């Protein structure tokens, strides 16, 4: 449907599109050592800072964030699973929790074993059990299960908007064909932290206890485990501790270098920072911790949620062409959606809001020399009369309908007659007219008295002069 664009006013709004805009008035981004990185806001996925975020990199153990998602979505977290020979099906030197064949592990602790513990053998347990559940083949061998699970990883990642990754195994041990990007990992993490169980476990700095839970199956191997998170940002006992950090997962291989997917929460805002291949200093200090803190501080200091529109807030008004007699000459319009947006002050200053009205409700005022556009009846109350769109740097960020605040009726000859008749009724028959009626009746009464008095005098005068004599 053809629309007419009417620039109504400048508002403030943020962008939801996944690209990076550095505010001109924001504090400069600190030096980030990682080869590639990205910082996003978790609620909407908006990119706040990045460098090479779409460059293919090796993820190492951050792969297990996706594995944890598949575990949560396909396994019962309160069920106990038994480790099998898959725990030994790992390359030499692979990080592991040293599970034993026959060991009982609670579903929730499988996620702990991946996100807190060293976890590659735990990831194999997840891959085997998820593959068997999803395929319906309870006797599937691990070699087949790993391939099946890798396909599930890729399918689920695509559903999450991950378009430039390929997964070969559930744990991230190096494979030239197993790769991702900083942006893809951020999208995966965004979904992970939306799952309360995963978000809670990822925030735990330590785990100590029976991995089988409170009700282990009879005859199973029972073990107590102590796991310490490799994410030093959530470890109060470490100098890299960051008080706002809430998770998520680290990784390291010779080819991937130090990788990190970190989350932090402050003042109602959750940020996700991904750094890939952060170098180490000469004293072996890991720069990924400071990289993440620098990104978080940049995000928290320069961006904030702002309430820009509330539900039902009037957006403006415009004249009505040739309104019915007695009707208002303007029609207000409003939106039905509240808008809380995450943006910097510089972006707020650049934002524009445009309103487009549907052509069927608009005409050019023929009486206006400047060609003013006005509403044209009929319009129903609550009728969709156009759209509101928010634009930042020529990119549309938000789009919603706008509605008429009242009914606007078309002016006709019949409506004019009705209006005048209503006025007559109002003038002559309303309560306000009573004093006038009393005054009029009083005057009429006085005139009648005078009339009859004059008439009687005339009659009496004629009788005295004999004009009217009775005949015998």
Beta strands, then each sheet from edge to edge (+ up, - down):
strand 1: 3-9
strand 2: 36-41
strand 3: 47-51
strand 4: 80-82
strand 5: 104-106
strand 6: 206-210
strand 7: 224-228
strand 8: 245-253
strand 9: 257-266
strand 10: 269-278
strand 11: 304-309
strand 12: 314-319
strand 13: 330-334
strand 14: 339-343
strand 15: 352-358
strand 16: 362-364
strand 17: 373-375
strand 18: 384-392
strand 19: 395-404
sheet 1: 1+ 15- 18+ 19- 13+ 12-
sheet 2: 3+ 2- 10+ 9- 8+
sheet 3: 4+ 5-
sheet 4: 6+ 7-
sheet 5: 11+ 14-
sheet 6: 16+ 17-
end
